[in-house]
Amino acid sequence: MSIKVENITKLYGKQKALDEVSFEIKSGEIIGFLGPNGAGKSTLMKILTCYLPQTSGKAEVCGYEVKEQSFEVRKHVGYLPEHNPLYLDMYVKEYLEFIGGLHHIENKSKRVKEMVEMVGLQVEQNKKIGALSKGYRQRVGLAQALIHNPEVLILDEPTSGLDPNQLEEIRNLIKQAGKEKTVMLSTHIMQEVEAVCDRVIIINKGKIVANDDTQHLQETSKQRQVLRVEFDRETTKTSIKNIVGVIEVKLLDGNIWHIMTDADVDIRKDIFNYAVANKLSVLAMQQEEQKLEDIFKQLTK
């Protein structure tokens, strides 16, 4: 077991940031660790990487207890914090060689060269970190997390603030790393989780509210269904909401509507009757699959 968390609680004065959190992550898994702001994600990641002590409970990484064997834990973990702490006045290669020295890596220059190639820093390797874009700084952060070849990679918001091209490149790097390592990934980008992660752990107000593989979570959480309906001309949200069984209505674009109902309610016939009564034509009607984003909202309201 790469990560084992048992009844971890963390108090800041009287505030309970984590409330008896427990879960396990097997070797080779890529886990999406999700939750709203202030839910306790970063706190737990800091505990697992030995930056913060827990108030109570037990956590192990690669068989080592984080509180009692922190030096052993750090040897086996690569960590990219939410706010990537880099020395902006250092050159890229200089910084990576410095980090390699901290880890007592043999043949540092060779390993730095491997990291530069792995994360795509060849063109930028001789620049100062302060001169790099956000995307390239994230690559440097990933390189420092990977340079000692850890068994576990813990990434806190690694794609925050990146443009779509940078996001895809960093995502591919994470997927590549996940072929050989256990990855724990915190993010607010649901498409990223669906594309990269094997399993999802959702935390809300310091408690675990979901722990399941991505596909199964989507299948078992279908308490609501969404119909995408396009009419030939304008109508009103209030009148659609008066259809029996409709829970929520949202105008998407033009005359296209999202109409939400309970999973066991079929209102398609009622929508056609509504259209006839209001002299509308239904141009399209499609049931949409519930997305991870919808499940996240339901579990963390």
C-alpha positions in Angstrom: 0.0 0.0 0.0 1.6 3.3 -1.1 -0.6 5.6 1.2 -2.6 4.6 4.2 -4.6 7.1 6.2 -6.4 6.1 9.4 -8.6 8.5 11.4 -6.5 11.6 10.7 -7.8 14.7 12.5 -6.2 18.1 12.3 -7.2 21.0 14.5 -6.3 24.7 14.2 -7.3 26.0 17.6 -11.0 25.0 17.8 -11.4 24.7 14.0 -11.4 21.1 12.7 -9.7 21.1 9.3 -9.8 17.3 9.1 -12.3 15.0 10.9 -11.2 11.4 11.2 -10.3 11.0 7.6 -9.4 7.4 6.4 -8.5 5.9 3.0 -5.9 3.8 1.2 -4.2 4.2 -2.1 -2.6 1.2 -3.8 0.7 1.2 -5.7 0.3 2.5 -9.3 -3.0 4.3 -8.8 -3.7 7.8 -10.0 -6.1 9.4 -7.5 -8.1 12.6 -7.9 -8.4 14.3 -4.5 -11.3 16.7 -4.8 -13.1 19.2 -2.6 -14.2 22.8 -2.4 -11.9 25.5 -1.2 -11.2 25.1 2.6 -12.3 21.4 2.6 -8.9 20.2 3.9 -7.2 18.9 0.8 -4.0 20.9 1.1 -3.8 20.2 4.9 -3.9 16.5 4.3 -1.3 16.7 1.6 1.0 18.6 3.9 0.5 15.9 6.5 1.4 13.2 4.0 4.5 15.1 2.9 5.6 15.8 6.6 5.1 19.6 6.4 2.4 19.5 9.1 1.8 17.1 12.0 -1.6 15.7 12.5 -3.5 16.3 15.7 -4.5 12.6 16.0 -4.7 9.5 13.8 -2.1 7.7 11.7 -0.7 8.1 8.2 1.8 5.9 6.3 3.6 6.5 3.0 5.3 3.4 1.5 5.1 1.8 4.9 6.7 4.7 6.8 4.8 6.6 9.5 4.7 10.3 8.6 5.2 11.6 12.2 7.8 9.1 13.4 9.7 8.4 10.2 9.5 11.7 8.3 13.0 11.5 6.7 12.2 8.1 5.2 8.8 9.3 4.0 10.5 12.3 2.2 12.9 10.0 0.4 9.9 8.2 -1.2 7.7 11.2 -2.0 7.8 13.9 -4.7 5.7 16.9 -3.8 4.5 19.9 -5.9 2.7 22.3 -3.5 -0.2 24.5 -4.7 2.1 27.6 -4.6 5.1 26.3 -6.4 8.1 27.5 -4.2 11.0 28.2 -6.6 14.2 30.2 -6.2 13.5 32.8 -9.0 17.1 34.1 -9.1 18.5 30.6 -9.9 18.9 29.2 -13.4 16.8 26.1 -14.2 19.7 23.7 -14.4 21.3 25.2 -11.4 18.1 24.8 -9.3 17.6 21.2 -10.3 21.3 20.4 -9.5 20.7 22.0 -6.1 17.6 19.9 -5.5 19.5 16.8 -6.7 22.2 17.6 -4.2 19.7 17.7 -1.3 18.6 14.2 -2.3 22.2 13.0 -2.5 21.7 11.8 -6.1 24.7 10.2 -7.8 25.6 11.6 -11.1 23.5 14.7 -10.7 24.3 16.2 -14.1 23.0 13.1 -15.9 19.8 13.0 -13.8 19.2 16.8 -14.4 19.6 16.3 -18.1 17.0 13.4 -18.0 14.5 15.6 -16.1 15.0 18.5 -18.5 14.1 16.2 -21.4 11.3 14.5 -19.6 9.4 17.7 -18.7 10.3 19.6 -21.9 12.6 22.3 -20.5 15.3 22.0 -23.2 14.8 25.4 -24.7 14.4 27.1 -21.2 17.1 25.2 -19.2 19.6 28.1 -19.3 17.2 30.8 -18.3 16.5 32.1 -14.8 13.4 30.7 -13.2 12.0 34.2 -12.7 12.0 34.7 -16.5 9.8 31.6 -17.1 6.1 31.6 -17.8 3.7 30.0 -15.4 3.6 26.8 -17.5 7.4 26.4 -17.5 7.6 27.1 -13.8 5.2 24.2 -13.3 7.4 22.0 -15.4 10.4 23.0 -13.1 8.2 22.1 -10.1 7.4 18.7 -11.6 11.1 18.1 -12.4 12.1 18.8 -8.7 9.3 16.5 -7.5 10.5 13.7 -9.8 14.3 14.2 -9.7 14.9 11.6 -6.9 12.7 9.1 -8.6 10.1 8.8 -5.8 7.5 6.0 -5.5 4.7 8.5 -4.7 3.9 11.8 -6.4 1.7 14.3 -4.6 0.5 17.2 -6.7 -1.6 20.1 -5.3 -3.3 22.0 -8.1 -0.5 21.4 -10.6 -2.4 22.9 -13.6 -3.9 26.0 -11.8 -3.6 29.1 -14.0 -2.4 27.4 -17.1 -3.7 28.0 -20.6 -5.3 25.0 -22.5 -2.1 24.1 -24.3 0.0 24.2 -21.1 -2.7 22.3 -19.3 -2.7 19.4 -21.8 1.1 19.2 -21.7 1.2 19.0 -17.9 -1.6 16.5 -17.9 0.3 14.3 -20.3 3.4 14.5 -18.0 1.3 13.4 -15.1 -0.2 10.5 -17.0 3.3 9.4 -18.1 4.5 9.6 -14.4 1.4 7.6 -13.4 2.6 4.6 -15.4 5.4 4.0 -12.9 4.3 5.8 -9.7 1.4 6.3 -7.3 0.0 9.8 -8.0 -2.3 11.8 -5.7 -3.7 14.8 -7.6 -5.7 17.7 -6.2 -7.5 19.8 -8.8 -10.7 21.8 -9.5 -10.7 20.8 -13.2 -13.1 17.9 -13.5 -12.2 17.2 -17.1 -8.7 16.6 -15.9 -9.9 14.0 -13.3 -12.0 12.2 -15.9 -9.1 12.1 -18.3 -6.3 11.1 -15.9 -7.5 9.5 -12.7 -8.4 5.9 -11.9 -10.3 6.8 -8.7 -11.8 9.8 -7.0 -11.8 10.8 -3.3 -14.0 13.8 -2.5 -13.6 15.7 0.8 -16.0 18.2 2.2 -15.7 20.1 5.5 -12.9 17.8 6.6 -14.8 14.6 5.9 -14.6 12.0 3.1 -17.9 12.1 1.2 -17.0 9.8 -1.7 -14.3 7.3 -2.5 -14.8 5.3 -5.7 -13.5 4.8 -9.2 -14.6 7.5 -11.6 -16.9 5.5 -13.8 -18.7 3.7 -10.9 -19.2 6.9 -9.1 -20.9 8.4 -12.1 -23.1 5.3 -12.5 -24.2 5.0 -8.8 -24.7 8.7 -8.2 -27.3 9.2 -10.9 -30.0 10.7 -8.7 -30.8 13.3 -11.4 -31.0 13.3 -15.1 -30.7 16.2 -17.6 -32.5 16.6 -20.8 -31.0 19.0 -23.4 -34.0 20.4 -25.4 -34.0 22.8 -28.3 -37.1 24.7 -29.3 -37.6 26.6 -32.6 -38.2 29.9 -30.8 -38.1 31.7 -27.4 -40.0 30.5 -24.4 -39.6 31.3 -20.7 -37.9 29.6 -17.8 -40.9 30.0 -15.5 -43.3 28.2 -17.9 -40.9 25.3 -18.4 -40.5 25.0 -14.7 -44.2 24.6 -14.3 -44.0 21.2 -16.1 -44.7 18.5 -13.5 -41.4 16.7 -12.5 -39.1 19.5 -13.5 -36.6 20.4 -10.7 -34.3 22.9 -12.4 -34.1 24.8 -15.7 -31.2 26.5 -17.3 -30.9 28.4 -20.6 -27.7 27.4 -22.4 -27.7 29.3 -25.7 -30.3 30.6 -28.1 -33.3 28.4 -27.5 -31.5 25.4 -26.0 -32.4 24.4 -22.4 -31.1 22.1 -19.8 -34.1 20.6 -18.0 -33.3 18.6 -14.8 -35.5 15.9 -13.2 -35.2 13.0 -10.8 -33.6 10.0 -12.4 -36.8 7.9 -12.4 -39.0 10.6 -14.0 -39.6 10.7 -17.7 -41.0 14.0 -18.9 -40.3 13.7 -22.6 -44.0 13.3 -23.4 -44.9 16.3 -21.2 -42.3 18.5 -23.0 -43.9 17.6 -26.4 -47.3 18.5 -24.9 -45.9 21.7 -23.5 -44.5 22.6 -27.0 -47.8 21.9 -28.7 -49.7 24.0 -26.1 -47.3 26.9 -26.6 -47.1 26.6 -30.4 -43.4 25.5 -30.3 -41.6 22.9 -32.2 -39.0 20.6 -30.6 -35.9 20.7 -32.8 -33.8 18.3 -30.6 -34.1 16.4 -27.4 -31.2 14.5 -25.8 -30.6 12.9 -22.4 -27.1 13.9 -21.2 -24.9 11.8 -19.0 -24.3 13.1 -15.5 -20.8 14.6 -15.4 -18.4 14.4 -12.5 -18.8 18.1 -12.0 -22.6 17.5 -11.2 -21.7 14.8 -8.8 -19.2 17.0 -7.1 -21.8 19.8 -6.7 -24.3 17.4 -5.2 -21.8 16.0 -2.6 -20.3 19.3 -1.5 -23.3 21.6 -1.4 
